[in-house]
């Protein structure tokens, strides 16, 4: 099939593009290279030496004989151009990764909050609007987040998108319904993903757009079987306080001899998925599209849950690193449990790549190999969630 990868130059988008191209799909990347520009803004860079997009694509062509198309296009602002590209290329499916994805970045300042909302919500809306306007039956697969649910569950497993509810009517009858699981975002970034859900629900109901929304957990790992074929295809590795995610940060910190930065008590439980499973899940989502007239299909794209402090201890034990408990820069529950359903992907044939010593050490090895590129001053997380935190006033932690 012909597939657009919106955000195909990013951490998840690049390996997904190669994976689908390798499987024989015709891939076209649409990306405005904003992630590289944000690196410049923050004075940070991927730990791994990622090549410019044209060199990456040329290397893939040289190694495999396969062409991946590329348009440098801003989805949030260039609606007409995107519509033209859609009408010209006529893809069967569009995978939408093209959003600002870091919670700390989205909380840095009013400018960062507003950019994240303007960019993410407009990009998603423009894509939906253009799909309808083109009159094409395109399957849209979107990268959502586990964070739309919040991280608490009243003891039950978080279902895949929809919650069974029973309401009493005025005549005393009890009616069963399924509703979108109530959203409970923990950052401006996560809030934009909850808004995406409403956009999908509306365009699906009104125009019959076929949508799969993938609520992904925290991705760890760096390379996939395609990106590890040649150093010129290497995937990015974020470790800075804004874009680095927790497990990769711990592995990188251990590799450069920096104490592992556990926020607060480390009692936060989160869902995780390895990058190799991310690309496999996208493949499965594309080969199992929703039928015409089906409501938005929501899948939980995660394979396991862990507490942050347990991960720190595991990494410290494996690598001999030290753990440092640091004040939490975020406003989030200090301790939570998390139970999540992921039956839909398992039923489609996902064989989860769960945390193993071998895989953890492989990431630590990548980090060690490029340790000389690390700027240790970029490691601390400095984005504070509230004005009170910025003023140094202690706050009550959120109870939900
Ligand atoms: N944390 C630490 N130490 C660190 C970094 C993070 O203790 O050095 C803690 C955070 O306080 C938080 C948890 O680890 O409790 C996760 O933080 P994270 O930066 O790994 O992940 P998060 O901000 O939630 O965002 C990431 C991706 C985002 C995706 C989300 C999935 O950046 O795009 O949507 O994971 S989820 O977490 O399931 O919502």
Boltz pocket constraint, residues with backbone or C-beta under 6 A from the ligand:
constraints:
  - pocket:
      binder: B
      contacts: [[A, 101], [A, 102], [A, 103], [A, 104], [A, 144], [A, 145], [A, 146], [A, 147], [A, 148], [A, 216], [A, 217], [A, 218], [A, 219], [A, 242], [A, 243], [A, 244], [A, 245], [A, 246], [A, 247], [A, 249], [A, 261], [A, 262], [A, 263], [A, 264], [A, 266], [A, 268], [A, 270], [A, 271], [A, 308], [A, 328], [A, 330], [A, 332], [A, 381]]
      max_distance: 6.0
